[in-house]
């Protein structure tokens, strides 16, 4: 059953506990889903049309390491410099997609399970670094300063989105246990990719997307059918952390 939240959930996300709890849920979900793949199913197509499930495992390893790099060099990391351009989201997505593709090509060959194990260790080590610098600036997009807390939220949403990708490759449903927190994490960490249909907000959701998880999927560019299933091609390019 999905956890419920009061209307002050966005305020509570100033504190590390709800963000890091949802973050760990995302990492754990990826690990659980990965355990269900075999040699054949790792070749399955994911909603990220250019990637098989095995490619996504490699991408997860790369992006977890990237988050460490961005934190080490904040607020002047290569990610911060890109966001500081204030470029259109489509432009940011194309540049990050090229970066992700190059990192995947450079990644040493290894079984997908090995990539997932490395991802898990790296992602959890990253979470352990965050509370000491929680309120410090990480980067800025146009007029919005994203703190380390906001970037932790972006990473949280990233893990849940990729858990959904893996689940779709397996033909399984997926939604976070705490979809409301994941939505607020997205909004705090990804100001360049707002939730679609901002007119007519209802408790932080738009009229168009009253389900918080569907709102995150839509903001990330994923096309959602009935009951949160994958409906077809990604409908929007506007994704910063491509995948």
ChimeraX commands (.cxc) that place a marker at each C-alpha (Angstrom):
marker #1 position 0.00,0.00,0.00 radius 0.5
marker #1 position 1.31,3.44,-0.90 radius 0.5
marker #1 position 2.32,5.52,2.07 radius 0.5
marker #1 position 0.19,8.60,2.67 radius 0.5
marker #1 position 1.47,12.07,3.48 radius 0.5
marker #1 position 0.02,15.26,4.86 radius 0.5
marker #1 position 0.07,18.45,2.84 radius 0.5
marker #1 position 3.33,19.56,4.47 radius 0.5
marker #1 position 5.38,16.82,2.74 radius 0.5
marker #1 position 7.30,19.40,0.67 radius 0.5
marker #1 position 8.31,21.23,3.84 radius 0.5
marker #1 position 9.46,17.99,5.47 radius 0.5
marker #1 position 11.76,17.28,2.54 radius 0.5
marker #1 position 14.04,19.98,3.88 radius 0.5
marker #1 position 15.11,17.25,6.32 radius 0.5
marker #1 position 17.25,14.34,5.12 radius 0.5
marker #1 position 15.24,11.40,6.52 radius 0.5
marker #1 position 12.26,11.26,4.11 radius 0.5
marker #1 position 14.46,11.90,1.07 radius 0.5
marker #1 position 17.08,9.34,2.02 radius 0.5
marker #1 position 14.42,6.78,2.95 radius 0.5
marker #1 position 12.85,7.08,-0.50 radius 0.5
marker #1 position 16.36,7.10,-2.02 radius 0.5
marker #1 position 17.24,3.79,-0.36 radius 0.5
marker #1 position 13.90,2.36,-1.45 radius 0.5
marker #1 position 14.86,3.14,-5.05 radius 0.5
marker #1 position 18.30,1.53,-4.76 radius 0.5
marker #1 position 16.79,-1.55,-3.14 radius 0.5
marker #1 position 14.12,-1.80,-5.83 radius 0.5
marker #1 position 16.76,-1.80,-8.57 radius 0.5
marker #1 position 18.67,-4.56,-6.79 radius 0.5
marker #1 position 15.54,-6.68,-6.28 radius 0.5
marker #1 position 14.45,-6.32,-9.88 radius 0.5
marker #1 position 17.94,-7.08,-11.17 radius 0.5
marker #1 position 17.91,-10.37,-9.31 radius 0.5
marker #1 position 15.01,-11.45,-11.55 radius 0.5
marker #1 position 16.99,-11.15,-14.80 radius 0.5
marker #1 position 18.80,-14.05,-16.44 radius 0.5
marker #1 position 21.21,-14.18,-19.36 radius 0.5
marker #1 position 18.37,-13.98,-21.86 radius 0.5
marker #1 position 16.24,-11.31,-20.21 radius 0.5
marker #1 position 19.19,-8.93,-19.76 radius 0.5
marker #1 position 18.87,-8.52,-23.54 radius 0.5
marker #1 position 15.28,-7.27,-23.22 radius 0.5
marker #1 position 14.41,-3.82,-24.53 radius 0.5
marker #1 position 13.76,-1.08,-21.97 radius 0.5
marker #1 position 11.60,2.03,-22.36 radius 0.5
marker #1 position 14.89,3.84,-23.05 radius 0.5
marker #1 position 14.68,2.72,-26.64 radius 0.5
marker #1 position 18.40,2.76,-27.38 radius 0.5
marker #1 position 19.19,0.58,-24.36 radius 0.5
marker #1 position 18.72,-3.06,-23.45 radius 0.5
marker #1 position 18.41,-3.95,-19.77 radius 0.5
marker #1 position 22.12,-4.81,-19.69 radius 0.5
marker #1 position 22.96,-1.34,-21.02 radius 0.5
marker #1 position 20.81,0.22,-18.32 radius 0.5
marker #1 position 22.77,-1.71,-15.69 radius 0.5
marker #1 position 25.96,-0.14,-17.01 radius 0.5
marker #1 position 24.36,3.31,-17.10 radius 0.5
marker #1 position 23.32,2.97,-13.47 radius 0.5
marker #1 position 26.90,2.24,-12.50 radius 0.5
marker #1 position 28.12,5.28,-14.44 radius 0.5
marker #1 position 25.54,7.73,-13.13 radius 0.5
marker #1 position 26.08,6.71,-9.50 radius 0.5
marker #1 position 29.77,7.49,-9.93 radius 0.5
marker #1 position 28.89,10.75,-11.69 radius 0.5
marker #1 position 26.88,11.87,-8.66 radius 0.5
marker #1 position 30.04,11.50,-6.53 radius 0.5
marker #1 position 31.99,13.59,-9.03 radius 0.5
marker #1 position 29.32,16.30,-9.10 radius 0.5
marker #1 position 29.31,16.46,-5.29 radius 0.5
marker #1 position 33.12,16.53,-5.09 radius 0.5
marker #1 position 33.26,19.51,-7.44 radius 0.5
marker #1 position 30.06,21.35,-6.47 radius 0.5
marker #1 position 29.12,24.06,-7.18 radius 0.5
marker #1 position 31.49,24.22,-10.18 radius 0.5
marker #1 position 31.21,20.64,-11.50 radius 0.5
marker #1 position 30.70,19.93,-15.19 radius 0.5
marker #1 position 27.03,19.32,-14.38 radius 0.5
marker #1 position 26.81,22.68,-12.57 radius 0.5
marker #1 position 28.49,24.43,-15.49 radius 0.5
marker #1 position 26.01,22.88,-17.91 radius 0.5
marker #1 position 23.01,23.88,-15.79 radius 0.5
marker #1 position 24.42,27.40,-15.34 radius 0.5
marker #1 position 23.98,27.98,-19.07 radius 0.5
marker #1 position 20.23,28.07,-18.47 radius 0.5
marker #1 position 19.78,26.27,-21.76 radius 0.5
marker #1 position 16.48,24.88,-22.97 radius 0.5
marker #1 position 15.71,21.44,-21.46 radius 0.5
marker #1 position 15.95,19.77,-24.89 radius 0.5
marker #1 position 19.48,21.12,-25.29 radius 0.5
marker #1 position 20.46,19.90,-21.84 radius 0.5
marker #1 position 19.02,16.47,-22.59 radius 0.5
marker #1 position 20.97,16.12,-25.82 radius 0.5
marker #1 position 24.25,17.08,-24.13 radius 0.5
marker #1 position 23.67,14.73,-21.21 radius 0.5
marker #1 position 22.60,11.94,-23.58 radius 0.5
marker #1 position 25.92,12.29,-25.42 radius 0.5
marker #1 position 27.79,12.21,-22.11 radius 0.5
marker #1 position 25.91,9.11,-20.96 radius 0.5
marker #1 position 26.52,7.33,-24.27 radius 0.5
marker #1 position 30.25,8.11,-24.11 radius 0.5
marker #1 position 30.51,6.86,-20.53 radius 0.5
marker #1 position 28.74,3.64,-21.42 radius 0.5
marker #1 position 31.12,3.02,-24.34 radius 0.5
marker #1 position 34.12,3.64,-22.05 radius 0.5
marker #1 position 32.81,1.36,-19.31 radius 0.5
marker #1 position 34.79,-1.86,-18.97 radius 0.5
marker #1 position 32.92,-4.99,-20.05 radius 0.5
marker #1 position 31.38,-6.84,-17.13 radius 0.5
marker #1 position 28.26,-8.92,-16.45 radius 0.5
marker #1 position 25.18,-6.78,-15.74 radius 0.5
marker #1 position 24.98,-8.19,-12.22 radius 0.5
marker #1 position 28.47,-6.86,-11.56 radius 0.5
marker #1 position 27.43,-3.42,-12.77 radius 0.5
marker #1 position 24.41,-3.50,-10.47 radius 0.5
marker #1 position 26.54,-4.50,-7.49 radius 0.5
marker #1 position 28.92,-1.61,-8.21 radius 0.5
marker #1 position 25.95,0.73,-8.62 radius 0.5
marker #1 position 24.50,-0.34,-5.29 radius 0.5
marker #1 position 27.76,0.23,-3.43 radius 0.5
marker #1 position 28.37,3.60,-5.09 radius 0.5
marker #1 position 24.80,4.86,-4.64 radius 0.5
marker #1 position 24.74,3.93,-0.97 radius 0.5
marker #1 position 28.16,5.50,-0.38 radius 0.5
marker #1 position 26.83,8.69,-2.00 radius 0.5
marker #1 position 23.85,8.76,0.35 radius 0.5
marker #1 position 26.24,8.47,3.29 radius 0.5
marker #1 position 28.01,11.66,2.25 radius 0.5
marker #1 position 24.98,13.90,1.99 radius 0.5
marker #1 position 23.77,14.91,5.44 radius 0.5
marker #1 position 26.96,16.78,6.33 radius 0.5
marker #1 position 26.55,19.09,3.33 radius 0.5
marker #1 position 22.75,18.91,2.97 radius 0.5
marker #1 position 22.05,22.64,2.71 radius 0.5
marker #1 position 25.02,23.66,0.57 radius 0.5
marker #1 position 24.50,24.76,-3.05 radius 0.5
marker #1 position 25.03,22.06,-5.65 radius 0.5
marker #1 position 24.20,23.94,-8.88 radius 0.5
marker #1 position 21.88,26.59,-10.26 radius 0.5
marker #1 position 19.43,26.54,-13.15 radius 0.5
marker #1 position 18.33,30.01,-14.19 radius 0.5
marker #1 position 16.92,31.61,-11.01 radius 0.5
marker #1 position 16.71,28.39,-9.01 radius 0.5
marker #1 position 19.54,27.27,-6.73 radius 0.5
marker #1 position 19.51,23.49,-6.24 radius 0.5
marker #1 position 21.09,22.45,-2.96 radius 0.5
marker #1 position 22.75,19.13,-2.20 radius 0.5
marker #1 position 19.37,18.16,-0.71 radius 0.5
marker #1 position 17.69,18.94,-4.03 radius 0.5
marker #1 position 20.23,16.89,-5.95 radius 0.5
marker #1 position 19.68,14.02,-3.53 radius 0.5
marker #1 position 16.02,14.27,-4.50 radius 0.5
marker #1 position 16.93,14.17,-8.19 radius 0.5
marker #1 position 18.99,11.03,-7.57 radius 0.5
marker #1 position 16.12,9.48,-5.60 radius 0.5
marker #1 position 13.74,10.03,-8.51 radius 0.5
marker #1 position 16.37,8.72,-10.93 radius 0.5
marker #1 position 16.62,5.40,-9.11 radius 0.5
marker #1 position 12.86,4.91,-9.02 radius 0.5
marker #1 position 12.53,5.78,-12.71 radius 0.5
marker #1 position 15.18,3.25,-13.64 radius 0.5
marker #1 position 13.55,0.67,-11.39 radius 0.5
marker #1 position 10.41,1.26,-13.49 radius 0.5
marker #1 position 12.47,0.82,-16.67 radius 0.5
marker #1 position 13.80,-2.51,-15.44 radius 0.5
marker #1 position 10.35,-3.63,-14.37 radius 0.5
marker #1 position 8.94,-2.78,-17.80 radius 0.5
marker #1 position 11.70,-4.87,-19.41 radius 0.5
marker #1 position 10.55,-7.77,-17.25 radius 0.5
marker #1 position 6.88,-7.13,-17.99 radius 0.5
marker #1 position 6.19,-6.21,-14.36 radius 0.5
marker #1 position 4.40,-3.23,-12.78 radius 0.5
marker #1 position 6.33,-0.81,-10.61 radius 0.5
marker #1 position 5.58,2.22,-8.48 radius 0.5
marker #1 position 7.41,3.61,-5.45 radius 0.5
marker #1 position 5.98,2.93,-2.02 radius 0.5
marker #1 position 6.11,6.69,-1.40 radius 0.5
marker #1 position 5.24,8.26,-4.74 radius 0.5
marker #1 position 4.35,11.62,-3.21 radius 0.5
marker #1 position 7.84,12.03,-1.76 radius 0.5
marker #1 position 9.40,10.97,-5.07 radius 0.5
marker #1 position 7.34,13.63,-6.86 radius 0.5
marker #1 position 8.46,16.33,-4.45 radius 0.5
marker #1 position 12.05,15.11,-4.78 radius 0.5
marker #1 position 11.75,15.53,-8.55 radius 0.5
marker #1 position 10.35,19.03,-8.22 radius 0.5
marker #1 position 13.13,20.12,-5.84 radius 0.5
marker #1 position 15.97,18.58,-7.81 radius 0.5
marker #1 position 14.88,18.99,-11.43 radius 0.5
marker #1 position 13.62,22.58,-11.89 radius 0.5
marker #1 position 14.51,22.46,-15.58 radius 0.5
marker #1 position 12.00,19.62,-16.08 radius 0.5
marker #1 position 8.74,20.73,-14.45 radius 0.5
marker #1 position 5.80,18.42,-14.07 radius 0.5
marker #1 position 3.59,18.86,-17.18 radius 0.5
marker #1 position 0.31,20.74,-17.03 radius 0.5
marker #1 position 1.07,23.19,-14.24 radius 0.5
marker #1 position -2.32,24.88,-14.57 radius 0.5
marker #1 position -4.77,23.97,-11.83 radius 0.5
marker #1 position -2.61,22.48,-9.08 radius 0.5
marker #1 position -4.24,20.19,-6.54 radius 0.5
marker #1 position -2.03,19.57,-3.53 radius 0.5
marker #1 position 1.15,19.72,-5.61 radius 0.5
marker #1 position -0.26,17.76,-8.56 radius 0.5
marker #1 position -1.63,19.06,-11.81 radius 0.5
marker #1 position -5.13,18.41,-13.07 radius 0.5
marker #1 position -3.56,16.46,-15.92 radius 0.5
marker #1 position -1.56,14.17,-13.61 radius 0.5
marker #1 position -3.43,13.52,-10.38 radius 0.5
marker #1 position -1.36,10.37,-9.72 radius 0.5
marker #1 position 2.01,11.50,-8.29 radius 0.5
marker #1 position 3.96,8.64,-9.86 radius 0.5
marker #1 position 2.43,9.22,-13.28 radius 0.5
marker #1 position 3.38,12.88,-12.91 radius 0.5
marker #1 position 7.03,11.91,-12.36 radius 0.5
marker #1 position 6.96,9.48,-15.28 radius 0.5
marker #1 position 5.51,12.18,-17.54 radius 0.5
marker #1 position 8.02,14.82,-16.40 radius 0.5
marker #1 position 10.86,12.39,-17.16 radius 0.5
marker #1 position 9.54,11.79,-20.67 radius 0.5
marker #1 position 8.13,8.32,-20.12 radius 0.5
marker #1 position 4.83,7.39,-21.75 radius 0.5
marker #1 position 2.40,5.74,-19.35 radius 0.5
marker #1 position -0.59,3.53,-20.16 radius 0.5
marker #1 position -3.21,2.00,-17.88 radius 0.5
marker #1 position -2.05,1.07,-14.37 radius 0.5
marker #1 position 1.35,2.63,-14.97 radius 0.5
marker #1 position 2.37,0.30,-17.79 radius 0.5
marker #1 position 4.67,1.33,-20.63 radius 0.5
marker #1 position 2.59,2.59,-23.55 radius 0.5
marker #1 position 5.10,3.06,-26.32 radius 0.5
marker #1 position 7.81,5.46,-27.38 radius 0.5
marker #1 position 9.01,8.14,-24.98 radius 0.5
marker #1 position 6.86,11.13,-25.69 radius 0.5
marker #1 position 9.21,13.88,-24.56 radius 0.5
marker #1 position 12.94,14.44,-24.94 radius 0.5
marker #1 position 12.98,16.74,-21.93 radius 0.5
marker #1 position 15.04,14.59,-19.59 radius 0.5
marker #1 position 18.21,15.81,-17.97 radius 0.5
marker #1 position 19.48,12.56,-16.39 radius 0.5
marker #1 position 18.90,10.56,-19.55 radius 0.5
marker #1 position 17.74,6.94,-19.33 radius 0.5
marker link #1:1,2 radius 0.2
marker link #1:2,3 radius 0.2
marker link #1:3,4 radius 0.2
marker link #1:4,5 radius 0.2
marker link #1:5,6 radius 0.2
marker link #1:6,7 radius 0.2
marker link #1:7,8 radius 0.2
marker link #1:8,9 radius 0.2
marker link #1:9,10 radius 0.2
marker link #1:10,11 radius 0.2
marker link #1:11,12 radius 0.2
marker link #1:12,13 radius 0.2
marker link #1:13,14 radius 0.2
marker link #1:14,15 radius 0.2
marker link #1:15,16 radius 0.2
marker link #1:16,17 radius 0.2
marker link #1:17,18 radius 0.2
marker link #1:18,19 radius 0.2
marker link #1:19,20 radius 0.2
marker link #1:20,21 radius 0.2
marker link #1:21,22 radius 0.2
marker link #1:22,23 radius 0.2
marker link #1:23,24 radius 0.2
marker link #1:24,25 radius 0.2
marker link #1:25,26 radius 0.2
marker link #1:26,27 radius 0.2
marker link #1:27,28 radius 0.2
marker link #1:28,29 radius 0.2
marker link #1:29,30 radius 0.2
marker link #1:30,31 radius 0.2
marker link #1:31,32 radius 0.2
marker link #1:32,33 radius 0.2
marker link #1:33,34 radius 0.2
marker link #1:34,35 radius 0.2
marker link #1:35,36 radius 0.2
marker link #1:36,37 radius 0.2
marker link #1:37,38 radius 0.2
marker link #1:38,39 radius 0.2
marker link #1:39,40 radius 0.2
marker link #1:40,41 radius 0.2
marker link #1:41,42 radius 0.2
marker link #1:42,43 radius 0.2
marker link #1:43,44 radius 0.2
marker link #1:44,45 radius 0.2
marker link #1:45,46 radius 0.2
marker link #1:46,47 radius 0.2
marker link #1:47,48 radius 0.2
marker link #1:48,49 radius 0.2
marker link #1:49,50 radius 0.2
marker link #1:50,51 radius 0.2
marker link #1:51,52 radius 0.2
marker link #1:52,53 radius 0.2
marker link #1:53,54 radius 0.2
marker link #1:54,55 radius 0.2
marker link #1:55,56 radius 0.2
marker link #1:56,57 radius 0.2
marker link #1:57,58 radius 0.2
marker link #1:58,59 radius 0.2
marker link #1:59,60 radius 0.2
marker link #1:60,61 radius 0.2
marker link #1:61,62 radius 0.2
marker link #1:62,63 radius 0.2
marker link #1:63,64 radius 0.2
marker link #1:64,65 radius 0.2
marker link #1:65,66 radius 0.2
marker link #1:66,67 radius 0.2
marker link #1:67,68 radius 0.2
marker link #1:68,69 radius 0.2
marker link #1:69,70 radius 0.2
marker link #1:70,71 radius 0.2
marker link #1:71,72 radius 0.2
marker link #1:72,73 radius 0.2
marker link #1:73,74 radius 0.2
marker link #1:74,75 radius 0.2
marker link #1:75,76 radius 0.2
marker link #1:76,77 radius 0.2
marker link #1:77,78 radius 0.2
marker link #1:78,79 radius 0.2
marker link #1:79,80 radius 0.2
marker link #1:80,81 radius 0.2
marker link #1:81,82 radius 0.2
marker link #1:82,83 radius 0.2
marker link #1:83,84 radius 0.2
marker link #1:84,85 radius 0.2
marker link #1:85,86 radius 0.2
marker link #1:86,87 radius 0.2
marker link #1:87,88 radius 0.2
marker link #1:88,89 radius 0.2
marker link #1:89,90 radius 0.2
marker link #1:90,91 radius 0.2
marker link #1:91,92 radius 0.2
marker link #1:92,93 radius 0.2
marker link #1:93,94 radius 0.2
marker link #1:94,95 radius 0.2
marker link #1:95,96 radius 0.2
marker link #1:96,97 radius 0.2
marker link #1:97,98 radius 0.2
marker link #1:98,99 radius 0.2
marker link #1:99,100 radius 0.2
marker link #1:100,101 radius 0.2
marker link #1:101,102 radius 0.2
marker link #1:102,103 radius 0.2
marker link #1:103,104 radius 0.2
marker link #1:104,105 radius 0.2
marker link #1:105,106 radius 0.2
marker link #1:106,107 radius 0.2
marker link #1:107,108 radius 0.2
marker link #1:108,109 radius 0.2
marker link #1:109,110 radius 0.2
marker link #1:110,111 radius 0.2
marker link #1:111,112 radius 0.2
marker link #1:112,113 radius 0.2
marker link #1:113,114 radius 0.2
marker link #1:114,115 radius 0.2
marker link #1:115,116 radius 0.2
marker link #1:116,117 radius 0.2
marker link #1:117,118 radius 0.2
marker link #1:118,119 radius 0.2
marker link #1:119,120 radius 0.2
marker link #1:120,121 radius 0.2
marker link #1:121,122 radius 0.2
marker link #1:122,123 radius 0.2
marker link #1:123,124 radius 0.2
marker link #1:124,125 radius 0.2
marker link #1:125,126 radius 0.2
marker link #1:126,127 radius 0.2
marker link #1:127,128 radius 0.2
marker link #1:128,129 radius 0.2
marker link #1:129,130 radius 0.2
marker link #1:130,131 radius 0.2
marker link #1:131,132 radius 0.2
marker link #1:132,133 radius 0.2
marker link #1:133,134 radius 0.2
marker link #1:134,135 radius 0.2
marker link #1:135,136 radius 0.2
marker link #1:136,137 radius 0.2
marker link #1:137,138 radius 0.2
marker link #1:138,139 radius 0.2
marker link #1:139,140 radius 0.2
marker link #1:140,141 radius 0.2
marker link #1:141,142 radius 0.2
marker link #1:142,143 radius 0.2
marker link #1:143,144 radius 0.2
marker link #1:144,145 radius 0.2
marker link #1:145,146 radius 0.2
marker link #1:146,147 radius 0.2
marker link #1:147,148 radius 0.2
marker link #1:148,149 radius 0.2
marker link #1:149,150 radius 0.2
marker link #1:150,151 radius 0.2
marker link #1:151,152 radius 0.2
marker link #1:152,153 radius 0.2
marker link #1:153,154 radius 0.2
marker link #1:154,155 radius 0.2
marker link #1:155,156 radius 0.2
marker link #1:156,157 radius 0.2
marker link #1:157,158 radius 0.2
marker link #1:158,159 radius 0.2
marker link #1:159,160 radius 0.2
marker link #1:160,161 radius 0.2
marker link #1:161,162 radius 0.2
marker link #1:162,163 radius 0.2
marker link #1:163,164 radius 0.2
marker link #1:164,165 radius 0.2
marker link #1:165,166 radius 0.2
marker link #1:166,167 radius 0.2
marker link #1:167,168 radius 0.2
marker link #1:168,169 radius 0.2
marker link #1:169,170 radius 0.2
marker link #1:170,171 radius 0.2
marker link #1:171,172 radius 0.2
marker link #1:172,173 radius 0.2
marker link #1:173,174 radius 0.2
marker link #1:174,175 radius 0.2
marker link #1:175,176 radius 0.2
marker link #1:176,177 radius 0.2
marker link #1:177,178 radius 0.2
marker link #1:178,179 radius 0.2
marker link #1:179,180 radius 0.2
marker link #1:180,181 radius 0.2
marker link #1:181,182 radius 0.2
marker link #1:182,183 radius 0.2
marker link #1:183,184 radius 0.2
marker link #1:184,185 radius 0.2
marker link #1:185,186 radius 0.2
marker link #1:186,187 radius 0.2
marker link #1:187,188 radius 0.2
marker link #1:188,189 radius 0.2
marker link #1:189,190 radius 0.2
marker link #1:190,191 radius 0.2
marker link #1:191,192 radius 0.2
marker link #1:192,193 radius 0.2
marker link #1:193,194 radius 0.2
marker link #1:194,195 radius 0.2
marker link #1:195,196 radius 0.2
marker link #1:196,197 radius 0.2
marker link #1:197,198 radius 0.2
marker link #1:198,199 radius 0.2
marker link #1:199,200 radius 0.2
marker link #1:200,201 radius 0.2
marker link #1:201,202 radius 0.2
marker link #1:202,203 radius 0.2
marker link #1:203,204 radius 0.2
marker link #1:204,205 radius 0.2
marker link #1:205,206 radius 0.2
marker link #1:206,207 radius 0.2
marker link #1:207,208 radius 0.2
marker link #1:208,209 radius 0.2
marker link #1:209,210 radius 0.2
marker link #1:210,211 radius 0.2
marker link #1:211,212 radius 0.2
marker link #1:212,213 radius 0.2
marker link #1:213,214 radius 0.2
marker link #1:214,215 radius 0.2
marker link #1:215,216 radius 0.2
marker link #1:216,217 radius 0.2
marker link #1:217,218 radius 0.2
marker link #1:218,219 radius 0.2
marker link #1:219,220 radius 0.2
marker link #1:220,221 radius 0.2
marker link #1:221,222 radius 0.2
marker link #1:222,223 radius 0.2
marker link #1:223,224 radius 0.2
marker link #1:224,225 radius 0.2
marker link #1:225,226 radius 0.2
marker link #1:226,227 radius 0.2
marker link #1:227,228 radius 0.2
marker link #1:228,229 radius 0.2
marker link #1:229,230 radius 0.2
marker link #1:230,231 radius 0.2
marker link #1:231,232 radius 0.2
marker link #1:232,233 radius 0.2
marker link #1:233,234 radius 0.2
marker link #1:234,235 radius 0.2
marker link #1:235,236 radius 0.2
marker link #1:236,237 radius 0.2
marker link #1:237,238 radius 0.2
marker link #1:238,239 radius 0.2
marker link #1:239,240 radius 0.2
marker link #1:240,241 radius 0.2
marker link #1:241,242 radius 0.2
marker link #1:242,243 radius 0.2
view
